[in-house]
Amino acid sequence: MNRRMCMGLTMALATAGFSTAVMAEANYPTKPIKLLVPFAAGGTTDIIARVIAEPLSRELGQSVVVDNKGGGGGVIGAQETARQKPDGYNLGISTLSTMATNPAINPKTPYNPLTDFTPIINIAATPNVIAVNPKFPGAASYKAFEAELKANPGKYSYGSSGTGGIQHMLMELYKSLTGIQMTHVPYRGAGPALNDAVAGQIPMILDNLPSALPFIKDNRLKAIAVAAPQRLAVLPDVPTFKEVGLPQVNRMASYGILGPKGMDKAMVEKINAAVKKVLQDPAVKKRIEDTGSLVVGNSPQEFAKELKEEYETYKQVVAKQKLTLD
């Protein structure tokens, strides 16, 4: 075979490969999609992923299979998503712990949250709440709560689901803005922290609303303030942080879908549109809202902007509060 024929064959094969790749993207998806949840089954992140997965499978015409891979506060699962090919068949659920707070406090996080992923859509956001044991001296109102803490700097402690998580970092943001001094008591999950707050072993906790709400409804904890756009129907007498003069603390936990960096724009838009359509289903919306979350459903660009703002906010908190993982 002469040189000209070899070059022609090479070009033909390359063109065929390119055409096949373009066709595969145009027909996407042509096989099942993995949706990786970076936490164990049963939590709010996992619940939202599974609420979305079944109707999204129908919308895309291929199975969306939820795969749980917990550990490292969500970092291990997020790292696995970042390592995948950007072909649209390995997506992940993002949280503020994986994309903002943990990377902000841990310089050894094995990925860059701003450059190693392709943001697709923010599915939902969950309010956070400061709740105290009913015997806490400042349990009557937010004003009484703040006055008690300011009158007794360093006397009280608060519990969270762990160092570097959204609950820990949001309370540190609160402390940095108010000048209040409290001691952080990290737990291995929200459950043990809630149990100790109810038992009076710690006076207060900052937690996602879904897990704290049953204790608040049973009057075993008293809600002081919520991080939400407006007062919640389930807690109509509890002010938002914006109402008490702290709009910066009005930050909710979020659950989105992202992929590895470099995903095709048309593919991203197709997934985004499919998720938005799923979120319009009243049954899906109700199931999400039953977790205490609020449906979002924004654009890839809006989601990317949100992630960047959250990461930069918590980087500032880490620097101002001199936080470390120790």
PyMOL commands that set and color helices and strands:
alter all, ss='L'
color gray80, all
select helices_A, chain A and resi 3-26+44-60+72-83+96-105+142-151+166-178+190-199+209-217+247-249+265-279+282-289+300-321
alter helices_A, ss='H'
color red, helices_A
select strands_A, chain A and resi 33-37+64-68+90-95+117-126+128-132+157-160+183-186+204-208+222-227+253-260+294-295
alter strands_A, ss='S'
color yellow, strands_A
deselect
rebuild
show_as cartoon
